[in-house]
Amino acid sequence: MFFVDTIEVSGLGNRCYLAGGERTAVAVDPPRDIDRVIEAAARRGVRIAHVVETHLHNDYVTGGPELARVTGAAYLVPAAARVSFARTPVHDGDRTVVDAAAGLTLRAVATPGHTPHHTSYVLEEDGTPVSVFTGGSLLIGTVGRPDLVEPRLTERLARAQHASAHRLATELPDDTAVLPTHGFGSFCSSGQAHGESTTIGKEKASNEALTRDVDTFVDDLLAGLDDVPAYYTHMTPANAAGPAPVDLTPPAPADAAEIAARLAAGEWVVDLRNRVAFAAGHVSGSFNFEAEGQLATYLAWLIPWGRPVTLLAESAEQLAAAQRELVRVGIDRPAAAATGDPRDWVRPGDTPASFPRATFADLAARYPDQGVVVLDVRRDLERSDGFVEGSVHVPLHTLHRRLDEIPGGQVWVHCAGGMRAAAAASLLDAAGREVVAVDDAFGAAADAGLPLRLG
């Protein structure tokens, strides 16, 4: 008998896996906060004997080296991956015993495409494939992006993705479970997963890498690639060097005077509360990145790399969860932190700042009108499906560098659902602009009667 446990890394849209028998197990693509993996093994009563990477990750810092060190596990990394630490190099066709008593082995299958060295691992029980850990290769309904390594390699890697998907589909039985790392919100995926689970047989019927010829597949894949988060630049070098252990102890507490001093010094003060609470009252100059949203992705995307960050949270629990999210993308130690509410965070005599929230129906009642600016902060691909006629387009991840491009007037800022609009509104508010956050689904724009134009 064998088991496969899924460990969700929901903020980044990824998954890690723990698989094994009654005695020993293997961890696949572990996140940097390895305690969750260790706890999963403890619940199963197994020893982690192997830690494997499918590739050097672009979207998060791995916990692989530390997990291997703490557990004494062998650390398996594709042989062609350029790393500066000791590891067991894995080649195409290599087999690794996971649990001898359970008849479990891992077979390495070279699946280049997401990266040149990408490797999938087939879990076999008594020689029969039962699952395949596909990392950033074959995903649920899509494949991993081929454009994150080197622009000159993108088309070649896209063609390799097609070939790798076909290799897996050809070599594995239809009932083999497909267990990808990416595809659940990660920008490493060229599309998002539709459903929670899949098999080789299901992917043969629905995945465009397996239903289209290579030229059509590559053309469509390259045409649909989305923006690349800026922090990805720092992830692969960190993973190649071997990340340091994490420190999740609480940051130094900051009082109102220190918060004000850090803002005056140009540091980032990030309010983790939900956007409704932030709009109603916040420290002037602070930025709103909701802890319950894609905190790590968007904060790491926007913040100048290495800039000190102070976190403001409504509770110690919210702060601890945010720290855990941020270490996964290399933001290791907040400069300081505070919990409570804005009344605790502003100096005596100061009052919290605020700005209004609205719906698309509210905007329709005012637009077009002299002095009203509609700012669309969605990404290019989203806007290509339609936008409010006359709106200004500055994607959120570029806004902090392009504030001077926003015309004068009252800025009504929207995204697809409200979270990014709130972050954008906080950036504009901190810059002294009069802002209204449209906290509404973009689909309501047409229903409200706003004039829309296709991209």
Secondary structure, 3 states (H helix, E strand, C coil): CCEEEEEEEHHHCEEEEEEECCCEEEEECCECCCHHHHHHHHHHCCEEEEEECCCCCCCCCECHHHHHHHHCCEEEEECCCCCCCCCEEECCCCEEEEECCCCEEEEEEECCCCCCCCEEEEEEECCEEEEEEEECCECCCCEECCCCCCHHHHHHHHHHHHHHHHHHHHHCCCCCEEEECCCCCCCCECCCCCCCCCEHHHHHHHCHHHHCCHHHHHHHHHHCCCCCCCCHHHHHHHHHHCCCCCCCCCCCECCHHHHHHHHHCCCEEEECCCHHHHHHCECCCCEECCCCCCHHHHHHHHCCCCCCEEEEECCHHHHHHHHHHHHCCCCCCCCEEEECCHHHHCCCCCCCECCCEECHHHHHCCCCCCCEEEEECCCHHHHCCCEECCCEECCHHHHCCCHHHCCCCEEEEECCCCHHHHHHHHHHHHCCCCEEEECCCCCHHHHCCCCEECC
